[in-house]
Amino acid sequence: MLVYPLGIVGPWEIVLIALVVLLLFGGKKIPELMKGLGKGVKSFKEGMSEVEDEVKDIKKEIESEPDKEKPKED
């Protein structure tokens, strides 16, 4: 008998969850739900990509600026 630590879902739990989802939503509604889930994941990835691009741009701007805050020593 396999014992799973708390927080890890075993194979029988996955089967049980799939059956409950099938009973609640029916076979015709599941493809629509998965399509919506896929769109949500795609939107999330696009948002993360935009944030990463902005961070890279800001980092380049900071690195390319000369040190304006340091007074020149004579």
PyMOL Python script that loads the backbone (N, CA, C, O; Angstrom):
from pymol import cmd

cmd.read_pdbstr("""\
ATOM      1  N   MET A   1       0.837  -1.181   0.000  1.00  0.00           N
ATOM      2  CA  MET A   1       0.000   0.000   0.000  1.00  0.00           C
ATOM      3  C   MET A   1       0.885   1.248   0.000  1.00  0.00           C
ATOM      4  O   MET A   1       1.763   1.402   0.849  1.00  0.00           O
ATOM      5  N   LEU A   2       0.638   2.133  -0.964  1.00  0.00           N
ATOM      6  CA  LEU A   2       1.389   3.374  -1.045  1.00  0.00           C
ATOM      7  C   LEU A   2       0.758   4.423  -0.140  1.00  0.00           C
ATOM      8  O   LEU A   2      -0.463   4.575  -0.101  1.00  0.00           O
ATOM      9  N   VAL A   3       1.591   5.131   0.572  1.00  0.00           N
ATOM     10  CA  VAL A   3       1.114   6.212   1.430  1.00  0.00           C
ATOM     11  C   VAL A   3       1.639   7.517   0.850  1.00  0.00           C
ATOM     12  O   VAL A   3       2.848   7.704   0.718  1.00  0.00           O
ATOM     13  N   TYR A   4       0.728   8.413   0.507  1.00  0.00           N
ATOM     14  CA  TYR A   4       1.109   9.698  -0.059  1.00  0.00           C
ATOM     15  C   TYR A   4       1.127  10.748   1.045  1.00  0.00           C
ATOM     16  O   TYR A   4       0.225  10.789   1.882  1.00  0.00           O
ATOM     17  N   PRO A   5       2.149  11.592   1.047  1.00  0.00           N
ATOM     18  CA  PRO A   5       2.153  12.691   2.021  1.00  0.00           C
ATOM     19  C   PRO A   5       0.984  13.638   1.758  1.00  0.00           C
ATOM     20  O   PRO A   5       0.423  13.650   0.662  1.00  0.00           O
ATOM     21  N   LEU A   6       0.627  14.413   2.745  1.00  0.00           N
ATOM     22  CA  LEU A   6      -0.470  15.363   2.573  1.00  0.00           C
ATOM     23  C   LEU A   6      -0.146  16.329   1.443  1.00  0.00           C
ATOM     24  O   LEU A   6       0.991  16.780   1.305  1.00  0.00           O
ATOM     25  N   GLY A   7      -1.144  16.639   0.644  1.00  0.00           N
ATOM     26  CA  GLY A   7      -0.958  17.580  -0.442  1.00  0.00           C
ATOM     27  C   GLY A   7      -0.672  16.932  -1.782  1.00  0.00           C
ATOM     28  O   GLY A   7      -0.728  17.614  -2.806  1.00  0.00           O
ATOM     29  N   ILE A   8      -0.372  15.655  -1.817  1.00  0.00           N
ATOM     30  CA  ILE A   8      -0.118  14.972  -3.081  1.00  0.00           C
ATOM     31  C   ILE A   8      -1.341  14.120  -3.411  1.00  0.00           C
ATOM     32  O   ILE A   8      -1.799  13.320  -2.594  1.00  0.00           O
ATOM     33  N   VAL A   9      -1.853  14.306  -4.609  1.00  0.00           N
ATOM     34  CA  VAL A   9      -3.045  13.582  -5.030  1.00  0.00           C
ATOM     35  C   VAL A   9      -2.618  12.291  -5.712  1.00  0.00           C
ATOM     36  O   VAL A   9      -1.816  12.307  -6.646  1.00  0.00           O
ATOM     37  N   GLY A  10      -3.152  11.187  -5.245  1.00  0.00           N
ATOM     38  CA  GLY A  10      -2.832   9.880  -5.817  1.00  0.00           C
ATOM     39  C   GLY A  10      -3.707   9.572  -7.025  1.00  0.00           C
ATOM     40  O   GLY A  10      -4.602  10.348  -7.359  1.00  0.00           O
ATOM     41  N   PRO A  11      -3.454   8.450  -7.675  1.00  0.00           N
ATOM     42  CA  PRO A  11      -4.209   8.107  -8.889  1.00  0.00           C
ATOM     43  C   PRO A  11      -5.694   7.879  -8.634  1.00  0.00           C
ATOM     44  O   PRO A  11      -6.519   8.244  -9.472  1.00  0.00           O
ATOM     45  N   TRP A  12      -6.057   7.287  -7.502  1.00  0.00           N
ATOM     46  CA  TRP A  12      -7.475   7.051  -7.226  1.00  0.00           C
ATOM     47  C   TRP A  12      -8.212   8.356  -6.928  1.00  0.00           C
ATOM     48  O   TRP A  12      -9.396   8.488  -7.237  1.00  0.00           O
ATOM     49  N   GLU A  13      -7.525   9.297  -6.342  1.00  0.00           N
ATOM     50  CA  GLU A  13      -8.139  10.587  -6.083  1.00  0.00           C
ATOM     51  C   GLU A  13      -8.415  11.318  -7.396  1.00  0.00           C
ATOM     52  O   GLU A  13      -9.441  11.982  -7.542  1.00  0.00           O
ATOM     53  N   ILE A  14      -7.490  11.189  -8.351  1.00  0.00           N
ATOM     54  CA  ILE A  14      -7.680  11.816  -9.662  1.00  0.00           C
ATOM     55  C   ILE A  14      -8.893  11.201 -10.366  1.00  0.00           C
ATOM     56  O   ILE A  14      -9.693  11.925 -10.959  1.00  0.00           O
ATOM     57  N   VAL A  15      -9.035   9.892 -10.308  1.00  0.00           N
ATOM     58  CA  VAL A  15     -10.186   9.212 -10.917  1.00  0.00           C
ATOM     59  C   VAL A  15     -11.475   9.682 -10.257  1.00  0.00           C
ATOM     60  O   VAL A  15     -12.461   9.945 -10.946  1.00  0.00           O
ATOM     61  N   LEU A  16     -11.481   9.788  -8.950  1.00  0.00           N
ATOM     62  CA  LEU A  16     -12.667  10.229  -8.222  1.00  0.00           C
ATOM     63  C   LEU A  16     -13.029  11.669  -8.594  1.00  0.00           C
ATOM     64  O   LEU A  16     -14.203  11.976  -8.801  1.00  0.00           O
ATOM     65  N   ILE A  17     -12.048  12.538  -8.678  1.00  0.00           N
ATOM     66  CA  ILE A  17     -12.298  13.932  -9.057  1.00  0.00           C
ATOM     67  C   ILE A  17     -12.856  13.999 -10.475  1.00  0.00           C
ATOM     68  O   ILE A  17     -13.794  14.754 -10.733  1.00  0.00           O
ATOM     69  N   ALA A  18     -12.292  13.215 -11.399  1.00  0.00           N
ATOM     70  CA  ALA A  18     -12.772  13.200 -12.788  1.00  0.00           C
ATOM     71  C   ALA A  18     -14.222  12.728 -12.854  1.00  0.00           C
ATOM     72  O   ALA A  18     -15.015  13.281 -13.617  1.00  0.00           O
ATOM     73  N   LEU A  19     -14.579  11.715 -12.066  1.00  0.00           N
ATOM     74  CA  LEU A  19     -15.964  11.232 -12.053  1.00  0.00           C
ATOM     75  C   LEU A  19     -16.916  12.283 -11.496  1.00  0.00           C
ATOM     76  O   LEU A  19     -18.013  12.468 -12.023  1.00  0.00           O
ATOM     77  N   VAL A  20     -16.514  12.957 -10.457  1.00  0.00           N
ATOM     78  CA  VAL A  20     -17.366  14.000  -9.874  1.00  0.00           C
ATOM     79  C   VAL A  20     -17.580  15.129 -10.876  1.00  0.00           C
ATOM     80  O   VAL A  20     -18.697  15.624 -11.024  1.00  0.00           O
ATOM     81  N   VAL A  21     -16.509  15.541 -11.568  1.00  0.00           N
ATOM     82  CA  VAL A  21     -16.633  16.598 -12.583  1.00  0.00           C
ATOM     83  C   VAL A  21     -17.566  16.141 -13.700  1.00  0.00           C
ATOM     84  O   VAL A  21     -18.409  16.909 -14.163  1.00  0.00           O
ATOM     85  N   LEU A  22     -17.415  14.909 -14.123  1.00  0.00           N
ATOM     86  CA  LEU A  22     -18.277  14.372 -15.183  1.00  0.00           C
ATOM     87  C   LEU A  22     -19.738  14.357 -14.745  1.00  0.00           C
ATOM     88  O   LEU A  22     -20.625  14.691 -15.530  1.00  0.00           O
ATOM     89  N   LEU A  23     -19.988  13.973 -13.507  1.00  0.00           N
ATOM     90  CA  LEU A  23     -21.364  13.946 -13.012  1.00  0.00           C
ATOM     91  C   LEU A  23     -21.943  15.354 -12.865  1.00  0.00           C
ATOM     92  O   LEU A  23     -23.117  15.572 -13.166  1.00  0.00           O
ATOM     93  N   LEU A  24     -21.149  16.290 -12.415  1.00  0.00           N
ATOM     94  CA  LEU A  24     -21.638  17.656 -12.195  1.00  0.00           C
ATOM     95  C   LEU A  24     -21.898  18.403 -13.494  1.00  0.00           C
ATOM     96  O   LEU A  24     -22.923  19.074 -13.623  1.00  0.00           O
ATOM     97  N   PHE A  25     -21.003  18.301 -14.446  1.00  0.00           N
ATOM     98  CA  PHE A  25     -21.094  19.122 -15.641  1.00  0.00           C
ATOM     99  C   PHE A  25     -21.588  18.373 -16.873  1.00  0.00           C
ATOM    100  O   PHE A  25     -22.035  19.004 -17.830  1.00  0.00           O
ATOM    101  N   GLY A  26     -21.520  17.072 -16.872  1.00  0.00           N
ATOM    102  CA  GLY A  26     -21.961  16.309 -18.026  1.00  0.00           C
ATOM    103  C   GLY A  26     -20.917  16.287 -19.134  1.00  0.00           C
ATOM    104  O   GLY A  26     -19.998  17.105 -19.145  1.00  0.00           O
ATOM    105  N   GLY A  27     -21.060  15.364 -20.050  1.00  0.00           N
ATOM    106  CA  GLY A  27     -20.075  15.168 -21.108  1.00  0.00           C
ATOM    107  C   GLY A  27     -20.024  16.300 -22.115  1.00  0.00           C
ATOM    108  O   GLY A  27     -18.971  16.559 -22.697  1.00  0.00           O
ATOM    109  N   LYS A  28     -21.155  16.989 -22.335  1.00  0.00           N
ATOM    110  CA  LYS A  28     -21.185  18.051 -23.344  1.00  0.00           C
ATOM    111  C   LYS A  28     -20.572  19.347 -22.828  1.00  0.00           C
ATOM    112  O   LYS A  28     -20.050  20.135 -23.616  1.00  0.00           O
ATOM    113  N   LYS A  29     -20.625  19.574 -21.555  1.00  0.00           N
ATOM    114  CA  LYS A  29     -20.150  20.843 -20.996  1.00  0.00           C
ATOM    115  C   LYS A  29     -18.640  20.833 -20.746  1.00  0.00           C
ATOM    116  O   LYS A  29     -18.024  21.898 -20.711  1.00  0.00           O
ATOM    117  N   ILE A  30     -18.040  19.676 -20.574  1.00  0.00           N
ATOM    118  CA  ILE A  30     -16.613  19.578 -20.247  1.00  0.00           C
ATOM    119  C   ILE A  30     -15.714  20.179 -21.330  1.00  0.00           C
ATOM    120  O   ILE A  30     -14.780  20.904 -20.986  1.00  0.00           O
ATOM    121  N   PRO A  31     -15.949  19.915 -22.631  1.00  0.00           N
ATOM    122  CA  PRO A  31     -15.089  20.559 -23.642  1.00  0.00           C
ATOM    123  C   PRO A  31     -15.133  22.090 -23.585  1.00  0.00           C
ATOM    124  O   PRO A  31     -14.120  22.755 -23.804  1.00  0.00           O
ATOM    125  N   GLU A  32     -16.313  22.640 -23.290  1.00  0.00           N
ATOM    126  CA  GLU A  32     -16.424  24.093 -23.162  1.00  0.00           C
ATOM    127  C   GLU A  32     -15.617  24.593 -21.969  1.00  0.00           C
ATOM    128  O   GLU A  32     -14.957  25.629 -22.050  1.00  0.00           O
ATOM    129  N   LEU A  33     -15.672  23.860 -20.869  1.00  0.00           N
ATOM    130  CA  LEU A  33     -14.907  24.244 -19.686  1.00  0.00           C
ATOM    131  C   LEU A  33     -13.403  24.188 -19.964  1.00  0.00           C
ATOM    132  O   LEU A  33     -12.655  25.073 -19.549  1.00  0.00           O
ATOM    133  N   MET A  34     -12.970  23.147 -20.667  1.00  0.00           N
ATOM    134  CA  MET A  34     -11.546  23.011 -20.969  1.00  0.00           C
ATOM    135  C   MET A  34     -11.080  24.107 -21.938  1.00  0.00           C
ATOM    136  O   MET A  34      -9.953  24.593 -21.837  1.00  0.00           O
ATOM    137  N   LYS A  35     -11.951  24.488 -22.872  1.00  0.00           N
ATOM    138  CA  LYS A  35     -11.624  25.567 -23.799  1.00  0.00           C
ATOM    139  C   LYS A  35     -11.442  26.875 -23.032  1.00  0.00           C
ATOM    140  O   LYS A  35     -10.497  27.622 -23.287  1.00  0.00           O
ATOM    141  N   GLY A  36     -12.337  27.146 -22.106  1.00  0.00           N
ATOM    142  CA  GLY A  36     -12.214  28.351 -21.284  1.00  0.00           C
ATOM    143  C   GLY A  36     -10.975  28.319 -20.419  1.00  0.00           C
ATOM    144  O   GLY A  36     -10.305  29.337 -20.244  1.00  0.00           O
ATOM    145  N   LEU A  37     -10.669  27.156 -19.878  1.00  0.00           N
ATOM    146  CA  LEU A  37      -9.460  27.008 -19.067  1.00  0.00           C
ATOM    147  C   LEU A  37      -8.214  27.236 -19.908  1.00  0.00           C
ATOM    148  O   LEU A  37      -7.266  27.881 -19.459  1.00  0.00           O
ATOM    149  N   GLY A  38      -8.214  26.716 -21.110  1.00  0.00           N
ATOM    150  CA  GLY A  38      -7.078  26.911 -22.017  1.00  0.00           C
ATOM    151  C   GLY A  38      -6.880  28.378 -22.372  1.00  0.00           C
ATOM    152  O   GLY A  38      -5.748  28.858 -22.428  1.00  0.00           O
ATOM    153  N   LYS A  39      -7.974  29.089 -22.611  1.00  0.00           N
ATOM    154  CA  LYS A  39      -7.877  30.519 -22.912  1.00  0.00           C
ATOM    155  C   LYS A  39      -7.325  31.277 -21.708  1.00  0.00           C
ATOM    156  O   LYS A  39      -6.528  32.203 -21.861  1.00  0.00           O
ATOM    157  N   GLY A  40      -7.751  30.882 -20.514  1.00  0.00           N
ATOM    158  CA  GLY A  40      -7.255  31.533 -19.310  1.00  0.00           C
ATOM    159  C   GLY A  40      -5.767  31.320 -19.114  1.00  0.00           C
ATOM    160  O   GLY A  40      -5.047  32.250 -18.751  1.00  0.00           O
ATOM    161  N   VAL A  41      -5.305  30.113 -19.350  1.00  0.00           N
ATOM    162  CA  VAL A  41      -3.878  29.809 -19.218  1.00  0.00           C
ATOM    163  C   VAL A  41      -3.076  30.583 -20.264  1.00  0.00           C
ATOM    164  O   VAL A  41      -2.009  31.116 -19.963  1.00  0.00           O
ATOM    165  N   LYS A  42      -3.591  30.644 -21.490  1.00  0.00           N
ATOM    166  CA  LYS A  42      -2.908  31.382 -22.558  1.00  0.00           C
ATOM    167  C   LYS A  42      -2.805  32.865 -22.200  1.00  0.00           C
ATOM    168  O   LYS A  42      -1.757  33.482 -22.390  1.00  0.00           O
ATOM    169  N   SER A  43      -3.885  33.426 -21.687  1.00  0.00           N
ATOM    170  CA  SER A  43      -3.888  34.837 -21.288  1.00  0.00           C
ATOM    171  C   SER A  43      -2.896  35.086 -20.154  1.00  0.00           C
ATOM    172  O   SER A  43      -2.198  36.099 -20.148  1.00  0.00           O
ATOM    173  N   PHE A  44      -2.835  34.168 -19.202  1.00  0.00           N
ATOM    174  CA  PHE A  44      -1.895  34.298 -18.093  1.00  0.00           C
ATOM    175  C   PHE A  44      -0.457  34.271 -18.592  1.00  0.00           C
ATOM    176  O   PHE A  44       0.365  35.075 -18.154  1.00  0.00           O
ATOM    177  N   LYS A  45      -0.145  33.355 -19.505  1.00  0.00           N
ATOM    178  CA  LYS A  45       1.210  33.265 -20.055  1.00  0.00           C
ATOM    179  C   LYS A  45       1.574  34.529 -20.826  1.00  0.00           C
ATOM    180  O   LYS A  45       2.703  35.010 -20.728  1.00  0.00           O
ATOM    181  N   GLU A  46       0.631  35.071 -21.591  1.00  0.00           N
ATOM    182  CA  GLU A  46       0.892  36.309 -22.332  1.00  0.00           C
ATOM    183  C   GLU A  46       1.167  37.463 -21.368  1.00  0.00           C
ATOM    184  O   GLU A  46       2.064  38.274 -21.598  1.00  0.00           O
ATOM    185  N   GLY A  47       0.393  37.528 -20.295  1.00  0.00           N
ATOM    186  CA  GLY A  47       0.613  38.569 -19.295  1.00  0.00           C
ATOM    187  C   GLY A  47       1.970  38.442 -18.634  1.00  0.00           C
ATOM    188  O   GLY A  47       2.658  39.440 -18.422  1.00  0.00           O
ATOM    189  N   MET A  48       2.357  37.220 -18.307  1.00  0.00           N
ATOM    190  CA  MET A  48       3.672  36.996 -17.695  1.00  0.00           C
ATOM    191  C   MET A  48       4.784  37.378 -18.662  1.00  0.00           C
ATOM    192  O   MET A  48       5.793  37.950 -18.250  1.00  0.00           O
ATOM    193  N   SER A  49       4.612  37.071 -19.926  1.00  0.00           N
ATOM    194  CA  SER A  49       5.616  37.418 -20.939  1.00  0.00           C
ATOM    195  C   SER A  49       5.761  38.934 -21.048  1.00  0.00           C
ATOM    196  O   SER A  49       6.875  39.446 -21.152  1.00  0.00           O
ATOM    197  N   GLU A  50       4.638  39.651 -21.023  1.00  0.00           N
ATOM    198  CA  GLU A  50       4.684  41.109 -21.086  1.00  0.00           C
ATOM    199  C   GLU A  50       5.415  41.690 -19.882  1.00  0.00           C
ATOM    200  O   GLU A  50       6.218  42.611 -20.027  1.00  0.00           O
ATOM    201  N   VAL A  51       5.144  41.162 -18.711  1.00  0.00           N
ATOM    202  CA  VAL A  51       5.808  41.649 -17.497  1.00  0.00           C
ATOM    203  C   VAL A  51       7.309  41.380 -17.571  1.00  0.00           C
ATOM    204  O   VAL A  51       8.113  42.243 -17.217  1.00  0.00           O
ATOM    205  N   GLU A  52       7.689  40.191 -18.029  1.00  0.00           N
ATOM    206  CA  GLU A  52       9.111  39.865 -18.157  1.00  0.00           C
ATOM    207  C   GLU A  52       9.797  40.804 -19.152  1.00  0.00           C
ATOM    208  O   GLU A  52      10.925  41.236 -18.915  1.00  0.00           O
ATOM    209  N   ASP A  53       9.124  41.122 -20.260  1.00  0.00           N
ATOM    210  CA  ASP A  53       9.698  42.041 -21.253  1.00  0.00           C
ATOM    211  C   ASP A  53       9.882  43.439 -20.659  1.00  0.00           C
ATOM    212  O   ASP A  53      10.901  44.088 -20.899  1.00  0.00           O
ATOM    213  N   GLU A  54       8.903  43.898 -19.891  1.00  0.00           N
ATOM    214  CA  GLU A  54       9.006  45.212 -19.265  1.00  0.00           C
ATOM    215  C   GLU A  54      10.157  45.257 -18.263  1.00  0.00           C
ATOM    216  O   GLU A  54      10.891  46.243 -18.196  1.00  0.00           O
ATOM    217  N   VAL A  55      10.310  44.190 -17.492  1.00  0.00           N
ATOM    218  CA  VAL A  55      11.401  44.133 -16.517  1.00  0.00           C
ATOM    219  C   VAL A  55      12.748  44.167 -17.230  1.00  0.00           C
ATOM    220  O   VAL A  55      13.668  44.853 -16.786  1.00  0.00           O
ATOM    221  N   LYS A  56      12.868  43.430 -18.334  1.00  0.00           N
ATOM    222  CA  LYS A  56      14.120  43.425 -19.098  1.00  0.00           C
ATOM    223  C   LYS A  56      14.418  44.809 -19.661  1.00  0.00           C
ATOM    224  O   LYS A  56      15.564  45.257 -19.631  1.00  0.00           O
ATOM    225  N   ASP A  57      13.380  45.498 -20.180  1.00  0.00           N
ATOM    226  CA  ASP A  57      13.572  46.843 -20.725  1.00  0.00           C
ATOM    227  C   ASP A  57      14.034  47.811 -19.647  1.00  0.00           C
ATOM    228  O   ASP A  57      14.949  48.603 -19.869  1.00  0.00           O
ATOM    229  N   ILE A  58      13.404  47.750 -18.483  1.00  0.00           N
ATOM    230  CA  ILE A  58      13.781  48.631 -17.386  1.00  0.00           C
ATOM    231  C   ILE A  58      15.202  48.339 -16.933  1.00  0.00           C
ATOM    232  O   ILE A  58      15.965  49.259 -16.637  1.00  0.00           O
ATOM    233  N   LYS A  59      15.555  47.071 -16.881  1.00  0.00           N
ATOM    234  CA  LYS A  59      16.912  46.694 -16.473  1.00  0.00           C
ATOM    235  C   LYS A  59      17.938  47.247 -17.472  1.00  0.00           C
ATOM    236  O   LYS A  59      18.992  47.739 -17.069  1.00  0.00           O
ATOM    237  N   LYS A  60      17.630  47.167 -18.771  1.00  0.00           N
ATOM    238  CA  LYS A  60      18.540  47.712 -19.783  1.00  0.00           C
ATOM    239  C   LYS A  60      18.679  49.222 -19.629  1.00  0.00           C
ATOM    240  O   LYS A  60      19.778  49.762 -19.757  1.00  0.00           O
ATOM    241  N   GLU A  61      17.564  49.907 -19.354  1.00  0.00           N
ATOM    242  CA  GLU A  61      17.608  51.357 -19.177  1.00  0.00           C
ATOM    243  C   GLU A  61      18.470  51.730 -17.978  1.00  0.00           C
ATOM    244  O   GLU A  61      19.263  52.669 -18.045  1.00  0.00           O
ATOM    245  N   ILE A  62      18.319  51.009 -16.906  1.00  0.00           N
ATOM    246  CA  ILE A  62      19.091  51.294 -15.693  1.00  0.00           C
ATOM    247  C   ILE A  62      20.570  51.056 -15.935  1.00  0.00           C
ATOM    248  O   ILE A  62      21.410  51.854 -15.519  1.00  0.00           O
ATOM    249  N   GLU A  63      20.891  49.952 -16.611  1.00  0.00           N
ATOM    250  CA  GLU A  63      22.299  49.623 -16.865  1.00  0.00           C
ATOM    251  C   GLU A  63      22.943  50.596 -17.857  1.00  0.00           C
ATOM    252  O   GLU A  63      24.150  50.829 -17.792  1.00  0.00           O
ATOM    253  N   SER A  64      22.162  51.160 -18.766  1.00  0.00           N
ATOM    254  CA  SER A  64      22.736  52.054 -19.778  1.00  0.00           C
ATOM    255  C   SER A  64      22.868  53.493 -19.284  1.00  0.00           C
ATOM    256  O   SER A  64      23.589  54.282 -19.894  1.00  0.00           O
ATOM    257  N   GLU A  65      22.190  53.852 -18.196  1.00  0.00           N
ATOM    258  CA  GLU A  65      22.295  55.209 -17.663  1.00  0.00           C
ATOM    259  C   GLU A  65      23.645  55.409 -16.988  1.00  0.00           C
ATOM    260  O   GLU A  65      24.127  54.530 -16.274  1.00  0.00           O
ATOM    261  N   PRO A  66      24.257  56.578 -17.220  1.00  0.00           N
ATOM    262  CA  PRO A  66      25.485  56.874 -16.477  1.00  0.00           C
ATOM    263  C   PRO A  66      25.113  57.210 -15.034  1.00  0.00           C
ATOM    264  O   PRO A  66      23.971  57.563 -14.739  1.00  0.00           O
ATOM    265  N   ASP A  67      26.075  57.095 -14.160  1.00  0.00           N
ATOM    266  CA  ASP A  67      25.819  57.376 -12.754  1.00  0.00           C
ATOM    267  C   ASP A  67      25.609  58.871 -12.572  1.00  0.00           C
ATOM    268  O   ASP A  67      26.567  59.644 -12.577  1.00  0.00           O
ATOM    269  N   LYS A  68      24.369  59.272 -12.414  1.00  0.00           N
ATOM    270  CA  LYS A  68      24.032  60.686 -12.247  1.00  0.00           C
ATOM    271  C   LYS A  68      24.052  61.093 -10.768  1.00  0.00           C
ATOM    272  O   LYS A  68      24.241  62.266 -10.447  1.00  0.00           O
ATOM    273  N   GLU A  69      23.863  60.145  -9.894  1.00  0.00           N
ATOM    274  CA  GLU A  69      23.754  60.464  -8.481  1.00  0.00           C
ATOM    275  C   GLU A  69      25.092  60.712  -7.825  1.00  0.00           C
ATOM    276  O   GLU A  69      25.167  61.451  -6.843  1.00  0.00           O
ATOM    277  N   LYS A  70      26.141  60.118  -8.336  1.00  0.00           N
ATOM    278  CA  LYS A  70      27.457  60.281  -7.727  1.00  0.00           C
ATOM    279  C   LYS A  70      28.084  61.603  -8.161  1.00  0.00           C
ATOM    280  O   LYS A  70      28.232  61.854  -9.357  1.00  0.00           O
ATOM    281  N   PRO A  71      28.449  62.439  -7.211  1.00  0.00           N
ATOM    282  CA  PRO A  71      29.172  63.674  -7.591  1.00  0.00           C
ATOM    283  C   PRO A  71      30.588  63.340  -8.038  1.00  0.00           C
ATOM    284  O   PRO A  71      31.225  62.422  -7.519  1.00  0.00           O
ATOM    285  N   LYS A  72      31.057  64.095  -8.999  1.00  0.00           N
ATOM    286  CA  LYS A  72      32.396  63.861  -9.497  1.00  0.00           C
ATOM    287  C   LYS A  72      33.405  64.397  -8.490  1.00  0.00           C
ATOM    288  O   LYS A  72      33.286  65.517  -7.993  1.00  0.00           O
ATOM    289  N   GLU A  73      34.380  63.582  -8.210  1.00  0.00           N
ATOM    290  CA  GLU A  73      35.409  63.989  -7.251  1.00  0.00           C
ATOM    291  C   GLU A  73      36.546  64.656  -8.006  1.00  0.00           C
ATOM    292  O   GLU A  73      36.977  64.162  -9.049  1.00  0.00           O
ATOM    293  N   ASP A  74      37.039  65.786  -7.482  1.00  0.00           N
ATOM    294  CA  ASP A  74      38.152  66.506  -8.109  1.00  0.00           C
ATOM    295  C   ASP A  74      39.465  66.125  -7.506  1.00  0.00           C
ATOM    296  O   ASP A  74      40.505  66.638  -7.918  1.00  0.00           O
TER     297      ASP A  74
END
""", "prot")
cmd.dss("prot")
cmd.show_as("cartoon", "prot")
cmd.util.cbc("prot")
cmd.orient("prot")
